[in-house]
Amino acid sequence: SDVTLREGRKLELDPSRLQLKEKLGAGNFGSVLSGTYQLGRKTIEVAVKTLKTEQVPNEEPEILKEANMMKDLDHPHIVRMIGVCHGETIMLVLELAPLGPLNKYLKKNASVRPERIVDLMTQVAEGMAYLESKNFVHRDLAARNILLVSELFAKISDFGMSKALGLGSDYYKTDTAGKWPLKWYAPECIYYYKFSSKADVWSYGVTLWEAFSNGRKPYAGMKGQDILTWIESDRRLDRPPTCSEEVYAVMRSCWQYKAKDRPTFAELSATMKDLQYQVQQGTILAGLEPG
Ligand SMILES: CS(=O)(=O)c1ccc(Nc2nc(N[C@H]3CCCC[C@@H]3N)nc3cc[nH]c(=O)c23)cc1
């Protein structure tokens, strides 16, 4: 089942034009390497996703599912796919975001100003609003999957778990639980295996918390089950020390227990743009001095 670009152009890339360089990261799918691809006369910088285990021969490789997902996506704040390479294993060739995952970057650069975080997270809300408009659910939105092209430009990546919702349906139901990022999941995902854009909104709130916590892990030291008890008793993640009340209010709106009480990404991106404007005008603060 080969994938073809929306203009019908082949997505098949020529392995002899691909040069792999160093390993960038690894996930539960395989690993990501940096490299270059000779696209026509230009040599472009790429990220290459390879499979970790030998794929079950008959099952369509996970990586092709991700490729089929990404081929229909076209937005500035969503990582672009260059194509698929059939070398000794199947490789997904994606655009390179040189600064890498947001959580890792913020851990190393604690001096990033809260105003910049508002800018980056507004871009993420715009990318997610595009995804919502296409009736796609991401299902793995987290700071580790927000990549930085520069300190001012963020892109959503890692569509390995994303699903295109059936026509007329606003949620995806799976019958089996998997290796799930429980700390980023809304209650209805954990209880009923129900995934919708409103579930991605919950994850966006956790991602916003990570971004204002210098990339720290949420619910440090708590296990999956404890999280549920915590959420059921109406507890939520605390306001990060350098996060303003206005930004924290956005997080809290994403963590409404009932999906219908959470904002859509269309609403969220409008709220974040307004917040961004007010911060630029100095009418509100994005962050507080720590302590
Ligand atoms: C600062 S660094 O040298 O550590 C670094 C790390 C990762 C990257 N880039 C990427 N990483 C990842 N990493 C995955 C690895 C597994 C955990 C989730 C990450 N999102 N997926 C992608 C996908 C498309 N394009 C990418 O550039 C890319 C760049 C720099």
The ligand as an SDF file (V2000), in Angstrom:
LIG
                    3D

 30 33  0  0  0  0  0  0  0  0999 V2000
   18.3960   18.9510   20.4920 C   0  0  0  0  0  0  0  0  0  0  0  0
   18.6470   17.3500   19.9650 S   0  0  0  0  0  0  0  0  0  0  0  0
   19.8830   17.2800   19.2260 O   0  0  0  0  0  0  0  0  0  0  0  0
   18.5260   16.4760   21.0870 O   0  0  0  0  0  0  0  0  0  0  0  0
   17.3750   16.9640   18.8740 C   0  0  0  0  0  0  0  0  0  0  0  0
   16.4610   15.9690   19.1670 C   0  0  0  0  0  0  0  0  0  0  0  0
   15.4360   15.6820   18.2640 C   0  0  0  0  0  0  0  0  0  0  0  0
   15.3380   16.4120   17.0790 C   0  0  0  0  0  0  0  0  0  0  0  0
   14.3530   16.2050   16.1330 N   0  0  0  0  0  0  0  0  0  0  0  0
   13.3350   15.2990   16.1370 C   0  0  0  0  0  0  0  0  0  0  0  0
   13.1850   14.4940   17.1700 N   0  0  0  0  0  0  0  0  0  0  0  0
   12.1570   13.6360   17.1690 C   0  0  0  0  0  0  0  0  0  0  0  0
   12.1370   12.9300   18.3230 N   0  0  0  0  0  0  0  0  0  0  0  0
   11.1670   12.0640   18.7940 C   0  0  0  0  0  0  0  0  0  0  0  0
   11.9620   10.8880   19.3550 C   0  0  0  0  0  0  0  0  0  0  0  0
   11.1730   10.0250   20.2230 C   0  0  0  0  0  0  0  0  0  0  0  0
   10.4980   10.8040   21.3380 C   0  0  0  0  0  0  0  0  0  0  0  0
    9.6080   11.8430   20.7400 C   0  0  0  0  0  0  0  0  0  0  0  0
   10.3940   12.8020   19.8670 C   0  0  0  0  0  0  0  0  0  0  0  0
    9.4630   13.7170   19.2680 N   0  0  0  0  0  0  0  0  0  0  0  0
   11.2520   13.4910   16.1610 N   0  0  0  0  0  0  0  0  0  0  0  0
   11.3870   14.3060   15.0570 C   0  0  0  0  0  0  0  0  0  0  0  0
   10.4440   14.1990   13.9690 C   0  0  0  0  0  0  0  0  0  0  0  0
   10.5910   15.0620   12.8940 C   0  0  0  0  0  0  0  0  0  0  0  0
   11.6140   15.9770   12.8700 N   0  0  0  0  0  0  0  0  0  0  0  0
   12.5440   16.1030   13.8490 C   0  0  0  0  0  0  0  0  0  0  0  0
   13.4460   16.9600   13.7340 O   0  0  0  0  0  0  0  0  0  0  0  0
   12.4370   15.2330   15.0090 C   0  0  0  0  0  0  0  0  0  0  0  0
   16.2630   17.4200   16.8090 C   0  0  0  0  0  0  0  0  0  0  0  0
   17.2800   17.6990   17.6990 C   0  0  0  0  0  0  0  0  0  0  0  0
  1  2  1  0
  2  3  2  0
  2  4  2  0
  2  5  1  0
  5  6  1  0
  5 30  2  0
  6  7  2  0
  7  8  1  0
  8  9  1  0
  8 29  2  0
  9 10  1  0
 10 11  1  0
 10 28  2  0
 11 12  2  0
 12 13  1  0
 12 21  1  0
 13 14  1  0
 14 15  1  0
 14 19  1  0
 15 16  1  0
 16 17  1  0
 17 18  1  0
 18 19  1  0
 19 20  1  0
 21 22  2  0
 22 23  1  0
 22 28  1  0
 23 24  2  0
 24 25  1  0
 25 26  1  0
 26 27  2  0
 26 28  1  0
 29 30  1  0
M  END
$$$$
